[in-house]
Amino acid sequence: MPVGSYDTAHVGTLYDAQYDYYSQRLATASSDGVVRIWSADQRKMLAELPHQAAVLHVAWAPGKCPAVQLATGAADGRVAIWRQEAFDQWSMLHSLTVTGPTAAIAFCPAEYGLILAAAGSEGRDIWFFTGKDGGRDCRGITETLAAAPGGLVALSWAPAASPSTLAAGPAAKSASKAPRRLVSAAARSVRIWRHEETWSMREELIQGPGPAVRDVAWRPNLGIPSSSVAMCFEDGLVQIWSQDMEGQAWNIQVSWSVNDEAWRLAWSKAGCMLAVSYGMNSCQLFKEGLVSEWKEVCNLDGE
């Protein structure tokens, strides 16, 4: 992963920043209504994608996807899907409008094809955009999921490999991939969903009064024979919930607190480290040790 800084002082407040699948480009979303694409090697801006409102979220398509490469979500509820036509030229392939400011956008794992999930902060639905043939055949909205009556704050896809497949060893490598799963979060509700022919709720981890949920992130399970979901709350609490096998109960594996209101979560690709952003401009990086013990290994202060 590239290490360094980017000159974003002139672009207003940054709401999101994401590297592409190969860590060659960085997309930033800012309050001035522009998504900027940066070279990770040279730290130079490559392109600007204008919007009509502040941009809150960016998401890169997974793996090699020549037709669709980037999704953006703005404060006016507009979610746009983009393709790079030339070195510094991008075109919008498709757009949709969710209810309220965009709360979350995320592409599912590449094993399932091109599927983008999008949700608004004032609507109950998660919208699914599907593309075929690497995105060249844009089918548009193919299904919706009524995930929360009061609006959502976050969502995250589960990895395609199921824990049972990982635990079975090399003989199971040719087994079919696990059904699509995701976790959704409203202010005071966290739900696990599974898709076979239709979407169905499998578990509600958080429900009722308590501190508001800010973010959820499903842990990559590369070599980890269990499912885990991290979540953070407005009071700074961070929790990791785990399920040993499909069909078993979810339980809190570990919890700790950061020193201010927690906002966003991000897993490393291998799932061994978790980044927690909190307060105005602070971030802590935690790494798993022995016996599910998580220790801080880095403190990134925006000052």
Order of alpha helices (4+ residues) and beta strands (2+ residues): beta-beta-beta-beta-beta-beta-beta-beta-beta-beta-beta-beta-beta-alpha-beta-beta-beta-beta-beta-beta-beta-beta-beta-beta-beta
